[in-house]
Amino acid sequence: MLPPTPHGTSAAPPHAPAVTVLDAHLPFVHRRWPWWAASLALVLGLFVSTTLGWQWFKDQRAQQDHRSALDGLWLEQTIRSTLDQHQRMLVNWAHDLAPPSPAALDEFTSRIDGLMKEHPALLAIDFVDRQGRRLAGLPAYDLRPSQLPPLSDPLIASAVERAHTLQRPAYSKVIEQGAPLWVLAIPVSDDNTAHGTLLATYDLDRLLEQEVPWWFVQRYDLALVDRQNKRLSPRDVSPSLDVTTDGVTHRQLGFGPADSGLSLWQQPHPSGHPSALLAGLAAAVVAFGLLIVALLRVLQRWLRERVAAQQALADALQFRQAMENSLLTALVAFGRDGRLIYANPALGRMLGLDNATLVNQVAPFSFWPGEPHAALRGECAEAHEAMMRGHSPAHGQALTLQRADGSLLPVRLFASPLVGSDGQPQGWMASLHDTTAEHEAARVARERDELLQRTARLASLAEFASGIAHELNQPLAAIANYAAVADSVLALSPPPPGKAEDAVARIGEEARRAGRIVQSLRGFIQKRRVEHRRHAVRSLLAEPLLLLEPLAQRQRVHIGVQIEGDPEIDGDGVMIEQVLLNLLRNALEALPMAAPSTQAPHSVPPPDAVTVRVQVDDDHVVVSVADRGTGLADPAQLFQPFYTTKSDGMGLGLAICRTVIESHGGRLWASAREGGGTLFSFRLPLADRPDAAPPLAEQPADAEIADAERTNAERAQPQRRHESTDLNTAAE
C-alpha cells in the first residue's frame, strides 16, 4: 500500500527518468512501421524456407515408404511360397505312405533327403504312427538329438491332434529350444483310417537366413515376433517395436499361414540424409529466431519502458483498494499536525459514519465519547497526544470509542510512524482492533466459571450423600440382623444366657462402625490426611468374613483364605475393611445362585469359587480377591462412579474402593481370572518388611477368623432362625 503524502498527492513513477534517457539515445523507436516491416519479412522468409524443406522431406519419406512396402510384400510372398511348396510336397508324400510299407518308407526317406539338403532350415522330417513311434525320417538317429524337441512335447502333441481333427496340415506354436523351432504336422490317412503323422521341424533362424536376401538386410531391420510381440528371431538385433525412427513406423508382414500367429516386423535403416536436412533446417530456424528475438527485444524494451510506470501505478492502486475493502481492522492515518488524513472503509463500518466526514478532522474527533463519558473521552485524548509525541505501547492501548448511534465501542489502538520515500516522518499510522468479541468472551467465561464452581459443589454434595448411603448400608444391615437375632433369643422361654447380650453388644459395635464410616467419608470430603495406624491384614479380614458368612452359606460357597506370613500395613483400618467387604461381596454376588443340595451335583459352586490371597512382594503387600463369576463386562468403565451392572446397585462401591486405596499410596486393578471369572487386586506398602515368609497354605486364617466362624455357628441355633435370615436378606 502506498502511503499518502501530507498533501494527498502521489509520487512520480519510478521509471520516468529511465524512459527519458532511452528516448534520447533511440529516437527511431517512436516509429512502429519499420519494426512491423522487418518482423513481417523475417516471418515470411522463415515460413517459406520451412515449407519447402518439409515438402522435400515428405517426398523423400513417401518414396521410402513405397519402396519399403514393395520390398515387404515381395519378402512376404517369397516366404509364404516356400512354406506352401514344402507343405504341398509333404502332403503328396503323405498320401503315398498310406498305408505304410517298406518300399513306401524307403521312397519317402530318399525324397526328404533331397528336400532337406536343398533347404537347410528343415532340421528334421519324421513319420510317426498314432502311438508316437518313429517309423522313418531324417536325420537318422537312435536317440533323438537334444536340438530337436521331444515328440511328446505338448506343443507338438497339440499340433498333431489339431491336424487329425481338421484333416489338414497344422503348424504348432513356436518351441524355444536353443533356437526358435516350428513344427508342421501333416496327417497320414486313407479311407478315414489314420496311419500316423508327418512332422517337419523348421529352424526359424535358418529359414530367415535362407529366404531373406542380402540386399534386404542392408536396407531393413527385420524381426520375427509372436502374437504377444515377443521377439523370436533374430536375437542379436533389438530394434524397438512400438516407437518410430525418423518418423517411419514399423511395417507388419505376414509369416506363413494366416492362423500361424507369427509376423515379421520390418523397419528401414536410419538414413543420414533426413537428419542432415532437419539439422540444417533447425539451424536456419534458430538463426532466423535469434534475429527476430534480437529485433523484438529492442521493441519490447521500448514498449516496456512506456507501460511500466502506468502499470505499476495501476497495480498499486488496485492492490491498495482491494486490501482496504477486505480489512476488518480499521486503519487511520494522522499528519504531523494531528489532522486525520486517511481512514479505510472498515473504520466507517465500525463507527457507522461516512469516511468522507472523517478525513481532515482534528482533535477532539467526532468518534470520541461525549461529555457523559468524560473519563473515556480523557483516555482517548491522552492516547492521541502520546501517539503524536511518539509514545505508543508495543502491546497496544485499550480505548473506548462512540458509534454514530451513541453506543460505545471497545477497541485496542496500535500505532507506528508513517515515513515518506525521503525517509522523513510524515505522521502516524494507527490500527483499531474491535475487542467487543473479546469482552463478551471474557464475560461468558466468568459466568461459565461461576456455574462450574456451583455445579462442582452440588456434585460433591451428591457424591458425599451417595457415598454415605452406600457405605452405611452394610453396618445398618448388620444392626438389623443382630436385632432380629436378639428378638428371636428373647422370644425363647427361658432365654439362653448371654445370647441376647452378645447380640446387643454386636449392635453397639456396628453402630460405632457406622459412626467411623461417617467420620471417614467426612474426612475425605474435608480432604483430611488419612489417620495411619498399624494393622495386620489377617485381622482386617476377620470382620468382612464374619459379615458375609450368611451370604456365603446361602450361596453354598466356602471363602478360601491364603495368607503369606503375617504382613502389616499403615492406614485407616475401617476403610481398608470396607474395601475388603466390598470386594468380597462383589465376588459372592458375581457367582450364579447355587441350587439346593437335592439337585444335581454339577450345580454346586467349585471349591475355588471365591478365594482371598495375601502375598508379600518386596516392600508391598498384594491382596487378591478372585471369583468364578461371569467375568468383566466393560473393564474401561469398571471404576467409574455410578456405573454398575446390578439392578439395585448405585455404582459407587469400586469407585470408593479405588479412592481409599489410592489415598493410602496404593493401586487397585482388575483382570480376568485364568479359567474364568474376575480377579481384583490391590497393592499397599508394608509397615515393616518381614525377614522371612512361610510358603502359601490353605488355612482358616487366625484365631479371630475362627472365633468369628464359631460365633456365627452359635447364632444359627435359635428356633426363629428363619426370621433373622429373612431380615438379613432384606437388609442386604
Secondary structure by P-SEA (a helix, b strand, c coil): ccccccccccccccaaaaaaaaaaacccccccaaaaaaaaaaaaaaaaaaaaaaaaaaaaaaaaaaaaaaaaaaaaaaaaaaaaaaaaaaaaaaaaaccccaaaaaaaaaaaaaaaaacccccbbbbbcccccccccccccccccccccccccaaaaaaaaaaaaacbbbbccccccccbbbbbbbbbbccccccbbbbbbbcaaaaaaacccaaaaacbbbbbbccccccccccccccccccccccbbbbbbbcccccccbbbbbbccccaaaaaaaaaaaaaaaaaaaaaaaaaaaaaaaaaaacaaaaaaaaaaaaaaaaaaaccbbbbbbccccccccccaaaaaaacccccccccccccccccccccaaaaaaaaaaaaaaaaaccccccbbbbbbbccccbbbbbbbbbbbbbcccccccbbbbbbbbaaaaaaaaaaaaaaaaaaaaaaaaaaaaaaaaaaaaaaaaaaaaaaaaaaaaaaaaaccccccaaaaaaaaaaaaaaaaaaaaaaaaaaaaaccccbbbbbbccccaaaaaaaaaaaaaaacccbbbbbcccccccccaaaaaaaaaaaaaaaaaacccccccccccccccccccbbbbbbbcccbbbbbbbbcccccccccccccccccccccccccaaaaaaaaaaaacccccccccccbbbbbbbbbbbccccccccccccccccaaaaaaaaaaaaaacccaaaaaaaaaaaac
